[in-house]
Amino acid sequence: MHELHKLHEKTISCSQNINDADMETLLHLVELRDEVIVKMSDSNEPLSQEDKSKLRQITEHDQVIEARMRDLMNEASGKLYKLQEASIQKKKYEQIHSANSFFVDTRN
């Protein structure tokens, strides 16, 4: 199965460069896995020993890839939290200063 071979190569490559893997790379890998799973479930052919071996090797990298996904999720969550906090502070600042107020520059 050509797709399984491609998934195997992408998984190993991603795992070896896991610290450089971004969200798009991991998303592409997940989509490729989904495609392979669908094709395997639709196929009436039994898996060869080579295919089974590749599947085992792919799953050996799951923990590393999942950990990177969690790291990216936590990073995004932290950035989102900071953005929300900044938005709240801005709204509070704008509420304190009414629309009728003005600033006077006393510099000459």
Number of C-alpha atoms within 10 A of each C-alpha: 12 9 15 21 15 13 21 20 14 19 25 15 12 20 20 14 10 18 11 11 17 13 13 9 14 19 12 12 17 14 13 18 20 12 15 19 14 11 14 16 10 9 10 8 8 9 13 10 9 11 16 13 11 17 16 12 14 19 13 14 15 13 11 16 21 12 12 20 18 12 12 15 13 12 12 12 12 12 12 12 12 12 12 12 12 12 12 12 12 11 11 11 11 11 10 8 10 9 8 5 7 8 5 6 6 5 4 3
